[in-house]
Amino acid sequence: MADTGGRHAPPGLRTLSVYRREWLVKDVVAGVVLTTLLVPQGMAYAELAGLPAITGLYTSVLCLLAYAVFGPSRILVLGPDSSLGPMIAATILPLIASDGDSGRAVALASMLSLMVGAITILAGVCRLGFIADLISKPTMIGYMNGLALTILIGQLPKLFGFKTDADGLVAEVRAFVRGLADGKAVGASVAVGVAGIVLILVLQRWLPKVPAVLVMVVLAIAATSAFDLGRHGVSLVGELPRGFPPLSLPHVHGGDFGPLCAGALGIALVSLADTISNASAFAARTGQEVRGNEEMTAIGAANVAAGLFQGFPVSTSGSRTAVAERAGARSQLTGIVGAGLIVLMLVLLPGLFRNLPQPALAAVVITASLSLADIAGTVRLWHQRKAEFLLSITAFLGVALLGVLPGIAVAVGLSILNVFRRAWWPYNTVLGRVPGLPGYHDVRSYPEAEQLPGLVIHRFDGPLFFANAKAFLLAAEPMTDVDTTAADELEELDEALNERGMSLVFAELKDPVRHKIERYELTRTIDPAHFYPTLEAAVAAYRAQTGARWTSWTGVPL
């Protein structure tokens, strides 16, 4: 067996070999601070996923311990996440229908966690980190904006002290408005919830070092005791089950695996994207190296561990990681301290959050949903690139109108289609010589560029394949491929140009592409002498043959 410093040991154990004594106090303090955030958020996100609040604490413990062993990042924090909650609910709630069986819901969520873990471990072992790039940034912005709106609308009834059975954003809005019209709102619940939201937002804005969620939770519990809010219709969390669940495999029906698998794929994709982006961001700030495949394996291990102890799928959290970082975290020991404190609370003080109002948990979720939205990013897309703005809005509408899981399918589909769109219609332009600037440049960017009469230097930024094979190309450096359909079109183009006394000439063509052209036997019609290593060589040859001199460019670019 490898020693703790061996390269084959889990990353967390490798950290032990370089652990410094001066880190200990900082890790313990950071673990205590982190726990104050993990407990209320864990319970809130569990209920967001349609599960009992206690499962959020079970999940937090197991994923922290698993990541402490397998996680390569020293301070990245995993746990229940607001972006995954609606996806989990969308997967399991249709399977339990109107039964309301919390035990079955927990079993389904645990099996979902095991499946997500298996997918992400497989992705890590097979080095499939590129999968996280299936969602482009514009579509991810739109998806998250739609998710934020979905979460916010879904939490409003809980904030106002009543329940609805609606499914889908439009139906939930109608049900909420109908509930208000029917007088179902509880005044005390509204007061607690709205005050909680305002308090969290104000503290996060003006006193970012103060644990806003903890302050709000403590004050909400104090208000419950002082004003006996339970008697005024405010729903309370109640006493949590004492102790910790045993290791067990969740039992689900055979017909549940299909829907669970579909949900697991979407959750795994979002979880991987979150993990890679957060790992990269915090690694850049701490000088650590990002090890994407190890991150995927670690998050898979965390999901498997959670699934074996009545937990549900998890992801990394940028906000909780930032809290740990600000509190001085130096290693994975921070997570171990947090997990240990949660276990002690469950064993010794299960009634600690007995008087926590449910509207306060709704306030936690709503403020988290607001952090998911990126309105500034959407506005920036509008100003910078209209096509990507439309992609973002389409992804937003996919989540808002179709639902969370179809929304992630829409986001992935749009990202893939956008890749094809760029390959189908790549940028192409005419190049000219700019006085005082080396090389040849886009005449659109440099209207003062000069050209040689009779010579068109054309650049085509993309692979040449069936969809764009009619393009005329001379500056071939950006070309990465030529397929057989494109080869036939090139042959026809060369013959047509030859009939007009013109030549098809290539410059800076990559060797692999040149070899394909030779394999396609295009040199039967394209003169082998018409392949030049550089644009300068091709231009020099043309000037030597024609005596052409540079003139100002006044035409219209292709």
LUMTI-233038 format. One record per residue (C-alpha): y negated, x, z. Coordinates in Angstrom, 1 decimal. Layout:
BEGIN
north: Y; east: X; up: Z
...
//
This chain:
BEGIN
north: 0.0; east: 0.0; up: 0.0
north: -3.5; east: 1.3; up: -0.9
north: -5.7; east: 2.5; up: 1.8
north: -9.0; east: 0.7; up: 2.5
north: -10.9; east: 3.2; up: 0.5
north: -8.5; east: 3.1; up: -2.4
north: -9.7; east: 1.8; up: -5.7
north: -6.8; east: -0.8; up: -5.9
north: -7.8; east: -2.3; up: -2.5
north: -9.7; east: -5.6; up: -2.5
north: -13.5; east: -5.0; up: -2.7
north: -14.1; east: -6.3; up: 0.8
north: -11.7; east: -3.7; up: 2.3
north: -13.2; east: -1.0; up: 0.2
north: -16.5; east: -1.8; up: 1.9
north: -14.9; east: -0.9; up: 5.3
north: -14.5; east: 2.7; up: 4.2
north: -18.3; east: 3.1; up: 3.7
north: -19.4; east: 0.8; up: 6.5
north: -22.2; east: 2.2; up: 8.7
north: -22.5; east: 1.6; up: 12.4
north: -26.2; east: 0.7; up: 12.1
north: -25.3; east: -2.3; up: 9.8
north: -23.4; east: -4.1; up: 12.6
north: -26.3; east: -5.6; up: 14.5
north: -28.0; east: -6.7; up: 11.2
north: -24.8; east: -8.3; up: 9.9
north: -24.3; east: -10.2; up: 13.2
north: -27.9; east: -11.5; up: 13.3
north: -27.7; east: -12.5; up: 9.6
north: -24.4; east: -14.3; up: 10.3
north: -26.0; east: -16.3; up: 13.1
north: -29.0; east: -17.2; up: 11.0
north: -26.8; east: -18.1; up: 8.0
north: -24.7; east: -20.4; up: 10.2
north: -27.7; east: -22.6; up: 11.0
north: -28.0; east: -23.3; up: 7.3
north: -24.3; east: -23.5; up: 6.5
north: -23.5; east: -26.3; up: 8.9
north: -25.9; east: -29.0; up: 7.8
north: -25.7; east: -28.1; up: 4.2
north: -21.9; east: -28.0; up: 4.3
north: -21.8; east: -31.5; up: 5.8
north: -24.5; east: -32.8; up: 3.4
north: -22.8; east: -31.5; up: 0.2
north: -19.4; east: -32.8; up: 1.3
north: -20.8; east: -36.3; up: 1.5
north: -22.6; east: -35.7; up: -1.8
north: -19.1; east: -35.0; up: -3.2
north: -17.8; east: -38.3; up: -1.8
north: -15.9; east: -36.6; up: 1.1
north: -16.0; east: -36.7; up: 4.9
north: -18.7; east: -34.4; up: 6.3
north: -16.1; east: -32.3; up: 8.2
north: -14.5; east: -31.1; up: 5.0
north: -17.8; east: -29.2; up: 4.2
north: -17.3; east: -27.1; up: 7.3
north: -13.6; east: -26.4; up: 6.5
north: -14.7; east: -25.4; up: 3.1
north: -17.4; east: -23.1; up: 4.3
north: -15.1; east: -21.2; up: 6.7
north: -12.4; east: -20.5; up: 4.2
north: -14.6; east: -19.6; up: 1.2
north: -16.6; east: -17.2; up: 3.4
north: -13.4; east: -15.5; up: 4.7
north: -11.8; east: -15.2; up: 1.3
north: -15.0; east: -13.8; up: -0.3
north: -15.3; east: -11.3; up: 2.5
north: -12.0; east: -9.9; up: 1.4
north: -12.1; east: -10.2; up: -2.4
north: -15.9; east: -10.4; up: -3.1
north: -17.5; east: -7.3; up: -4.7
north: -21.0; east: -8.2; up: -3.7
north: -21.9; east: -7.3; up: -0.1
north: -24.4; east: -10.1; up: 0.5
north: -23.5; east: -12.9; up: -1.9
north: -22.8; east: -16.2; up: 0.0
north: -20.3; east: -18.8; up: -1.2
north: -20.0; east: -22.3; up: -0.1
north: -20.4; east: -26.0; up: -0.9
north: -23.0; east: -26.4; up: -3.6
north: -25.4; east: -29.2; up: -4.6
north: -24.7; east: -28.6; up: -8.3
north: -20.9; east: -29.0; up: -7.9
north: -21.1; east: -32.1; up: -5.6
north: -21.7; east: -34.6; up: -8.3
north: -19.1; east: -33.1; up: -10.5
north: -16.5; east: -33.3; up: -7.7
north: -17.5; east: -36.9; up: -7.0
north: -17.3; east: -37.8; up: -10.7
north: -13.8; east: -36.4; up: -10.9
north: -12.2; east: -37.8; up: -7.8
north: -14.0; east: -41.1; up: -7.1
north: -12.6; east: -42.9; up: -10.3
north: -9.1; east: -41.9; up: -9.1
north: -9.4; east: -43.6; up: -5.7
north: -11.3; east: -46.5; up: -7.3
north: -12.2; east: -49.1; up: -4.7
north: -9.5; east: -48.1; up: -2.2
north: -11.9; east: -46.0; up: -0.2
north: -9.0; east: -43.9; up: 1.1
north: -10.7; east: -40.8; up: 2.5
north: -7.4; east: -39.0; up: 2.9
north: -6.6; east: -39.4; up: -0.7
north: -10.1; east: -38.3; up: -1.7
north: -9.6; east: -35.1; up: 0.4
north: -6.2; east: -34.4; up: -1.2
north: -7.7; east: -34.9; up: -4.7
north: -10.6; east: -32.6; up: -3.9
north: -8.3; east: -29.9; up: -2.4
north: -6.1; east: -30.0; up: -5.5
north: -9.2; east: -29.8; up: -7.6
north: -10.2; east: -26.7; up: -5.7
north: -6.8; east: -25.1; up: -6.3
north: -7.1; east: -25.8; up: -10.0
north: -10.6; east: -24.3; up: -10.2
north: -9.4; east: -21.3; up: -8.3
north: -6.5; east: -20.8; up: -10.7
north: -8.8; east: -21.1; up: -13.7
north: -11.3; east: -18.6; up: -12.3
north: -8.7; east: -16.1; up: -11.2
north: -7.1; east: -16.3; up: -14.7
north: -10.5; east: -15.7; up: -16.2
north: -11.1; east: -12.7; up: -14.0
north: -7.7; east: -11.2; up: -14.7
north: -8.0; east: -11.7; up: -18.5
north: -11.6; east: -10.4; up: -18.4
north: -13.1; east: -13.6; up: -19.8
north: -16.6; east: -13.1; up: -18.3
north: -18.1; east: -14.1; up: -21.6
north: -17.0; east: -17.7; up: -20.8
north: -20.0; east: -18.0; up: -18.5
north: -22.2; east: -17.6; up: -21.6
north: -20.9; east: -20.8; up: -23.2
north: -23.9; east: -22.6; up: -21.7
north: -27.2; east: -21.1; up: -23.0
north: -30.2; east: -21.0; up: -20.8
north: -32.1; east: -23.9; up: -22.6
north: -29.0; east: -26.2; up: -22.3
north: -28.4; east: -25.1; up: -18.7
north: -32.1; east: -25.9; up: -17.8
north: -31.6; east: -29.4; up: -19.3
north: -28.3; east: -29.9; up: -17.6
north: -29.7; east: -28.9; up: -14.2
north: -32.7; east: -31.1; up: -14.7
north: -30.4; east: -34.0; up: -15.4
north: -28.3; east: -33.1; up: -12.4
north: -31.3; east: -32.9; up: -10.1
north: -32.4; east: -36.4; up: -11.2
north: -28.8; east: -37.8; up: -10.8
north: -28.5; east: -36.4; up: -7.3
north: -31.9; east: -37.6; up: -6.2
north: -31.3; east: -41.2; up: -7.4
north: -27.8; east: -41.2; up: -5.9
north: -29.2; east: -40.2; up: -2.5
north: -32.0; east: -42.8; up: -2.3
north: -29.9; east: -45.6; up: -0.9
north: -28.6; east: -43.4; up: 1.8
north: -32.2; east: -42.2; up: 2.5
north: -33.2; east: -45.9; up: 2.9
north: -30.3; east: -46.8; up: 5.1
north: -28.0; east: -48.9; up: 2.8
north: -25.2; east: -48.4; up: 0.3
north: -24.6; east: -49.4; up: -3.4
north: -21.4; east: -49.4; up: -5.5
north: -23.2; east: -48.6; up: -8.8
north: -21.9; east: -45.9; up: -11.1
north: -24.2; east: -44.1; up: -13.5
north: -27.9; east: -43.2; up: -13.3
north: -29.2; east: -46.4; up: -14.9
north: -26.9; east: -48.6; up: -12.8
north: -27.8; east: -46.7; up: -9.7
north: -31.5; east: -47.2; up: -10.3
north: -31.0; east: -50.9; up: -10.8
north: -28.8; east: -51.2; up: -7.7
north: -31.4; east: -49.3; up: -5.6
north: -34.3; east: -51.5; up: -6.7
north: -32.2; east: -54.6; up: -6.1
north: -31.4; east: -53.4; up: -2.6
north: -35.0; east: -52.9; up: -1.9
north: -35.8; east: -56.3; up: -3.2
north: -33.1; east: -57.9; up: -1.0
north: -34.6; east: -56.2; up: 2.1
north: -31.7; east: -53.9; up: 2.7
north: -33.9; east: -50.9; up: 3.6
north: -33.9; east: -49.8; up: 7.2
north: -37.4; east: -48.8; up: 8.3
north: -36.2; east: -46.2; up: 10.9
north: -33.9; east: -44.6; up: 8.2
north: -36.8; east: -44.4; up: 5.7
north: -39.0; east: -42.8; up: 8.4
north: -36.4; east: -40.2; up: 9.3
north: -35.4; east: -39.4; up: 5.7
north: -39.0; east: -39.1; up: 4.3
north: -40.2; east: -37.1; up: 7.3
north: -37.2; east: -34.8; up: 6.9
north: -38.0; east: -34.2; up: 3.2
north: -41.7; east: -33.6; up: 3.9
north: -40.9; east: -31.2; up: 6.8
north: -38.4; east: -29.1; up: 4.7
north: -40.8; east: -28.9; up: 1.8
north: -43.8; east: -27.9; up: 3.9
north: -41.9; east: -25.3; up: 5.8
north: -40.3; east: -23.8; up: 2.7
north: -43.7; east: -23.7; up: 1.1
north: -45.9; east: -22.4; up: 3.9
north: -43.5; east: -20.8; up: 6.3
north: -40.6; east: -19.5; up: 4.2
north: -39.1; east: -17.3; up: 7.0
north: -38.6; east: -20.3; up: 9.2
north: -35.2; east: -22.0; up: 8.8
north: -36.6; east: -25.3; up: 7.5
north: -33.3; east: -27.2; up: 7.4
north: -32.3; east: -26.2; up: 10.9
north: -35.7; east: -27.2; up: 12.3
north: -35.5; east: -30.6; up: 10.5
north: -31.9; east: -31.2; up: 11.8
north: -32.8; east: -30.3; up: 15.4
north: -35.8; east: -32.6; up: 15.3
north: -33.8; east: -35.4; up: 13.7
north: -31.2; east: -35.2; up: 16.5
north: -33.9; east: -35.1; up: 19.1
north: -35.6; east: -38.2; up: 17.6
north: -32.2; east: -40.0; up: 17.6
north: -31.8; east: -39.3; up: 21.3
north: -35.4; east: -40.1; up: 22.2
north: -35.8; east: -43.3; up: 20.2
north: -32.1; east: -44.5; up: 20.2
north: -32.2; east: -44.7; up: 16.4
north: -28.6; east: -45.8; up: 16.3
north: -29.6; east: -49.1; up: 17.8
north: -32.3; east: -49.5; up: 15.1
north: -29.8; east: -49.5; up: 12.3
north: -29.8; east: -45.7; up: 11.5
north: -26.3; east: -44.5; up: 10.5
north: -25.2; east: -41.4; up: 12.4
north: -22.7; east: -38.6; up: 11.5
north: -20.7; east: -39.2; up: 14.7
north: -18.4; east: -36.8; up: 16.5
north: -16.5; east: -34.5; up: 14.2
north: -12.7; east: -34.0; up: 14.5
north: -11.9; east: -31.2; up: 16.9
north: -10.1; east: -28.1; up: 15.7
north: -9.1; east: -26.8; up: 12.3
north: -6.7; east: -28.3; up: 9.7
north: -3.3; east: -26.6; up: 9.1
north: -2.3; east: -24.8; up: 6.0
north: -1.0; east: -27.4; up: 3.5
north: -0.5; east: -28.2; up: -0.1
north: -2.4; east: -31.3; up: -1.1
north: -0.3; east: -34.2; up: -2.4
north: -1.5; east: -36.1; up: -5.5
north: 0.1; east: -38.4; up: -8.0
north: 1.3; east: -37.0; up: -11.3
north: -1.1; east: -39.1; up: -13.3
north: -4.0; east: -37.5; up: -11.5
north: -3.5; east: -34.1; up: -13.0
north: -5.1; east: -34.9; up: -16.4
north: -8.5; east: -36.0; up: -15.0
north: -8.4; east: -33.3; up: -12.4
north: -7.8; east: -30.6; up: -15.0
north: -10.8; east: -31.9; up: -17.1
north: -13.0; east: -31.8; up: -14.0
north: -11.7; east: -28.4; up: -12.9
north: -12.6; east: -26.9; up: -16.3
north: -16.2; east: -28.1; up: -16.1
north: -16.6; east: -27.1; up: -12.4
north: -15.1; east: -23.7; up: -13.1
north: -17.6; east: -23.1; up: -16.0
north: -20.6; east: -24.0; up: -13.9
north: -19.3; east: -22.1; up: -10.9
north: -18.8; east: -19.0; up: -13.1
north: -22.2; east: -19.2; up: -14.6
north: -23.8; east: -19.6; up: -11.1
north: -21.8; east: -16.7; up: -9.8
north: -22.6; east: -14.2; up: -12.6
north: -26.3; east: -15.1; up: -12.6
north: -26.7; east: -14.9; up: -8.8
north: -24.6; east: -11.7; up: -8.6
north: -26.7; east: -10.1; up: -11.3
north: -30.0; east: -11.2; up: -9.7
north: -29.2; east: -9.9; up: -6.2
north: -27.5; east: -6.7; up: -7.5
north: -30.7; east: -5.8; up: -9.4
north: -32.6; east: -6.2; up: -6.1
north: -30.2; east: -4.2; up: -4.0
north: -29.1; east: -1.5; up: -6.5
north: -25.5; east: -2.6; up: -6.7
north: -23.4; east: -2.8; up: -9.8
north: -22.3; east: -6.2; up: -11.1
north: -18.5; east: -6.4; up: -11.5
north: -18.2; east: -9.7; up: -13.3
north: -14.4; east: -9.9; up: -13.5
north: -14.0; east: -9.1; up: -9.8
north: -16.6; east: -11.8; up: -9.0
north: -14.5; east: -14.3; up: -10.9
north: -11.3; east: -13.3; up: -9.1
north: -13.2; east: -13.5; up: -5.8
north: -14.6; east: -17.0; up: -6.4
north: -11.1; east: -18.0; up: -7.5
north: -9.6; east: -16.7; up: -4.3
north: -12.3; east: -18.6; up: -2.3
north: -11.5; east: -21.9; up: -4.1
north: -7.7; east: -21.4; up: -3.5
north: -8.3; east: -20.7; up: 0.2
north: -10.5; east: -23.8; up: 0.5
north: -8.0; east: -26.0; up: -1.3
north: -5.2; east: -25.0; up: 1.1
north: -7.2; east: -26.2; up: 4.1
north: -8.6; east: -29.6; up: 3.0
north: -11.6; east: -28.0; up: 1.3
north: -13.2; east: -28.6; up: -2.1
north: -14.5; east: -26.4; up: -5.0
north: -17.3; east: -24.0; up: -4.1
north: -19.8; east: -21.7; up: -5.9
north: -22.3; east: -19.1; up: -5.0
north: -25.6; east: -20.2; up: -3.5
north: -28.9; east: -18.4; up: -4.4
north: -30.7; east: -20.0; up: -1.5
north: -28.1; east: -19.2; up: 1.2
north: -27.8; east: -15.7; up: -0.2
north: -31.6; east: -15.3; up: 0.0
north: -31.5; east: -16.4; up: 3.6
north: -28.8; east: -13.8; up: 4.4
north: -30.7; east: -11.1; up: 2.6
north: -34.0; east: -11.9; up: 4.4
north: -32.1; east: -11.9; up: 7.7
north: -31.0; east: -8.4; up: 7.1
north: -27.4; east: -8.8; up: 5.8
north: -25.8; east: -5.5; up: 4.8
north: -22.1; east: -6.4; up: 4.1
north: -19.5; east: -9.2; up: 3.9
north: -19.3; east: -9.1; up: 7.7
north: -22.2; east: -11.6; up: 7.6
north: -20.0; east: -14.2; up: 6.1
north: -17.2; east: -13.5; up: 8.6
north: -19.6; east: -14.0; up: 11.5
north: -20.8; east: -17.3; up: 10.0
north: -17.2; east: -18.5; up: 9.5
north: -16.3; east: -17.5; up: 13.1
north: -19.2; east: -19.4; up: 14.5
north: -18.4; east: -22.5; up: 12.6
north: -14.8; east: -22.4; up: 13.9
north: -16.0; east: -22.0; up: 17.5
north: -18.2; east: -25.0; up: 17.0
north: -15.3; east: -27.1; up: 15.7
north: -13.1; east: -26.0; up: 18.6
north: -15.6; east: -26.1; up: 21.4
north: -18.5; east: -28.3; up: 20.4
north: -17.3; east: -30.9; up: 17.8
north: -19.9; east: -33.4; up: 19.1
north: -22.8; east: -31.1; up: 18.5
north: -24.0; east: -33.1; up: 15.5
north: -22.9; east: -36.5; up: 16.8
north: -26.5; east: -37.8; up: 16.8
north: -27.5; east: -36.4; up: 13.4
north: -28.8; east: -39.2; up: 11.2
north: -27.3; east: -39.7; up: 7.8
north: -30.8; east: -40.0; up: 6.2
north: -31.4; east: -36.4; up: 7.5
north: -28.4; east: -35.2; up: 5.5
north: -29.8; east: -37.2; up: 2.5
north: -33.1; east: -35.3; up: 3.0
north: -31.2; east: -32.0; up: 2.8
north: -29.5; east: -33.0; up: -0.4
north: -32.7; east: -34.3; up: -2.0
north: -34.6; east: -31.1; up: -1.3
north: -31.7; east: -29.1; up: -2.7
north: -31.8; east: -31.2; up: -5.8
north: -35.5; east: -30.5; up: -6.3
north: -34.7; east: -26.8; up: -6.3
north: -32.2; east: -27.3; up: -9.1
north: -34.9; east: -28.8; up: -11.5
north: -36.8; east: -26.3; up: -13.6
north: -39.8; east: -28.3; up: -15.0
north: -41.8; east: -25.1; up: -15.6
north: -38.9; east: -23.7; up: -17.6
north: -38.8; east: -26.9; up: -19.7
north: -42.6; east: -26.7; up: -20.4
north: -42.2; east: -23.0; up: -21.3
north: -39.5; east: -23.9; up: -23.9
north: -41.9; east: -26.5; up: -25.4
north: -44.6; east: -23.9; up: -25.9
north: -42.3; east: -21.1; up: -27.0
north: -39.5; east: -22.6; up: -29.1
north: -39.4; east: -26.3; up: -30.0
north: -35.8; east: -26.3; up: -31.1
north: -34.6; east: -25.0; up: -27.8
north: -36.8; east: -27.5; up: -26.0
north: -35.0; east: -30.3; up: -27.9
north: -31.6; east: -28.7; up: -26.9
north: -32.7; east: -28.8; up: -23.3
north: -33.9; east: -32.4; up: -23.5
north: -30.6; east: -33.5; up: -25.2
north: -28.6; east: -31.8; up: -22.4
north: -30.8; east: -33.6; up: -19.9
north: -30.1; east: -37.0; up: -21.5
north: -26.4; east: -36.2; up: -21.7
north: -26.2; east: -35.9; up: -17.9
north: -28.6; east: -38.7; up: -17.2
north: -27.1; east: -41.3; up: -19.6
north: -23.4; east: -40.2; up: -20.0
north: -22.7; east: -38.8; up: -16.5
north: -22.2; east: -35.4; up: -14.9
north: -18.9; east: -34.4; up: -16.5
north: -19.7; east: -35.6; up: -20.0
north: -23.1; east: -33.9; up: -19.5
north: -21.4; east: -30.5; up: -19.0
north: -19.4; east: -31.1; up: -22.2
north: -22.6; east: -32.0; up: -24.0
north: -24.3; east: -28.8; up: -22.7
north: -21.4; east: -26.6; up: -23.8
north: -21.2; east: -28.3; up: -27.2
north: -24.9; east: -27.9; up: -27.8
north: -24.8; east: -24.2; up: -26.9
north: -21.9; east: -23.6; up: -29.3
north: -23.7; east: -25.7; up: -32.1
north: -26.8; east: -23.7; up: -31.5
north: -24.9; east: -20.4; up: -32.1
north: -23.6; east: -21.9; up: -35.4
north: -27.1; east: -23.1; up: -36.3
north: -28.4; east: -19.6; up: -36.0
north: -25.6; east: -18.1; up: -38.0
north: -25.9; east: -20.9; up: -40.6
north: -29.7; east: -20.5; up: -41.1
north: -30.5; east: -16.9; up: -40.0
north: -33.9; east: -15.5; up: -40.3
north: -34.6; east: -13.9; up: -43.7
north: -37.7; east: -12.4; up: -45.1
north: -39.3; east: -10.0; up: -47.6
north: -40.1; east: -6.4; up: -46.4
north: -43.1; east: -4.3; up: -47.4
north: -44.7; east: -1.0; up: -46.6
north: -47.5; east: -1.1; up: -44.0
north: -50.0; east: 1.8; up: -44.3
north: -49.9; east: 4.0; up: -41.2
north: -46.7; east: 2.4; up: -39.8
north: -43.4; east: 4.1; up: -40.5
north: -40.5; east: 2.1; up: -42.1
north: -40.6; east: -1.3; up: -43.8
north: -41.8; east: -4.5; up: -42.1
north: -41.8; east: -8.3; up: -42.3
north: -44.6; east: -9.4; up: -44.6
north: -45.0; east: -12.5; up: -42.5
north: -46.0; east: -10.4; up: -39.6
north: -48.0; east: -7.9; up: -41.7
north: -49.8; east: -9.7; up: -44.5
north: -51.4; east: -6.4; up: -45.5
north: -48.0; east: -5.0; up: -46.4
north: -47.6; east: -3.3; up: -49.8
north: -44.8; east: -3.8; up: -52.3
north: -43.6; east: -2.1; up: -55.5
north: -43.9; east: -4.3; up: -58.6
north: -40.6; east: -5.6; up: -59.7
north: -38.8; east: -4.7; up: -56.5
north: -38.0; east: -7.3; up: -53.8
north: -36.8; east: -5.8; up: -50.5
north: -35.1; east: -8.7; up: -48.7
north: -33.7; east: -8.7; up: -45.2
north: -31.1; east: -11.2; up: -44.1
north: -30.6; east: -11.3; up: -40.3
north: -27.0; east: -12.4; up: -39.9
north: -23.4; east: -12.2; up: -41.2
north: -23.0; east: -13.3; up: -44.8
north: -20.4; east: -16.1; up: -44.8
north: -19.7; east: -19.3; up: -46.6
north: -22.6; east: -21.3; up: -45.2
north: -25.3; east: -18.8; up: -46.3
north: -23.7; east: -17.0; up: -49.2
north: -26.4; east: -17.8; up: -51.7
north: -28.9; east: -15.5; up: -50.0
north: -30.2; east: -12.4; up: -51.9
north: -30.0; east: -9.3; up: -49.8
north: -31.2; east: -5.7; up: -50.2
north: -31.9; east: -4.6; up: -46.6
north: -28.3; east: -5.0; up: -45.4
north: -28.4; east: -3.3; up: -41.9
north: -28.4; east: -6.7; up: -40.0
north: -25.4; east: -7.9; up: -42.0
north: -22.3; east: -7.8; up: -39.8
north: -19.7; east: -9.4; up: -42.0
north: -18.9; east: -10.8; up: -45.5
north: -16.1; east: -13.3; up: -45.9
north: -14.2; east: -14.1; up: -49.1
north: -16.4; east: -17.1; up: -50.0
north: -19.5; east: -15.0; up: -49.6
north: -17.9; east: -12.3; up: -51.7
north: -17.4; east: -14.7; up: -54.6
north: -21.0; east: -15.8; up: -54.3
north: -22.2; east: -12.2; up: -54.3
north: -20.2; east: -11.6; up: -57.5
north: -21.7; east: -14.6; up: -59.2
north: -25.2; east: -13.6; up: -58.0
north: -24.8; east: -10.0; up: -59.3
north: -23.7; east: -11.3; up: -62.7
north: -26.6; east: -13.7; up: -62.9
north: -29.1; east: -11.0; up: -62.0
north: -27.5; east: -8.6; up: -64.5
north: -28.0; east: -11.2; up: -67.3
north: -31.7; east: -11.2; up: -66.4
north: -31.8; east: -7.4; up: -66.5
north: -31.9; east: -7.2; up: -62.7
north: -29.7; east: -5.3; up: -60.2
north: -28.3; east: -6.2; up: -56.8
north: -28.8; east: -3.2; up: -54.6
north: -27.7; east: -2.6; up: -51.0
north: -29.3; east: -0.3; up: -48.4
north: -28.1; east: 0.5; up: -44.9
north: -24.9; east: -1.5; up: -45.3
north: -22.5; east: -0.9; up: -42.4
north: -19.3; east: 1.0; up: -43.2
north: -16.9; east: -1.8; up: -42.1
north: -18.8; east: -4.3; up: -44.3
north: -18.9; east: -1.9; up: -47.2
north: -15.1; east: -1.4; up: -46.9
north: -14.7; east: -5.2; up: -47.1
north: -16.8; east: -5.4; up: -50.3
north: -14.6; east: -2.7; up: -51.8
north: -11.5; east: -4.5; up: -50.7
north: -12.8; east: -7.7; up: -52.3
north: -13.2; east: -5.6; up: -55.5
north: -16.8; east: -6.5; up: -55.8
north: -17.5; east: -3.0; up: -57.2
north: -16.1; east: -4.3; up: -60.5
north: -19.5; east: -6.0; up: -61.1
north: -21.7; east: -4.3; up: -58.5
north: -22.5; east: -0.8; up: -59.5
north: -21.1; east: 1.6; up: -56.8
north: -24.3; east: 3.6; up: -57.3
north: -26.2; east: 0.6; up: -56.0
north: -25.3; east: 1.3; up: -52.3
north: -27.9; east: 3.5; up: -50.5
north: -27.7; east: 4.8; up: -47.0
north: -31.3; east: 4.0; up: -46.2
north: -34.1; east: 1.8; up: -47.4
north: -36.2; east: 4.9; up: -48.1
north: -33.5; east: 6.3; up: -50.4
north: -33.2; east: 3.0; up: -52.3
north: -37.0; east: 2.8; up: -52.7
north: -37.3; east: 6.4; up: -53.8
north: -34.6; east: 5.9; up: -56.4
north: -36.4; east: 2.8; up: -57.7
north: -39.7; east: 4.6; up: -57.9
north: -38.1; east: 7.5; up: -59.7
north: -36.6; east: 5.2; up: -62.3
north: -39.7; east: 3.0; up: -62.9
north: -42.7; east: 5.0; up: -61.7
north: -43.9; east: 2.0; up: -59.8
north: -46.7; east: 2.4; up: -57.3
north: -47.4; east: 0.5; up: -54.1
north: -49.7; east: -2.6; up: -54.4
north: -51.0; east: -5.1; up: -51.9
north: -48.7; east: -8.0; up: -51.2
north: -50.3; east: -11.3; up: -52.1
north: -47.2; east: -13.5; up: -52.8
north: -45.5; east: -16.1; up: -50.6
north: -42.6; east: -14.8; up: -48.5
north: -39.1; east: -16.2; up: -49.2
//
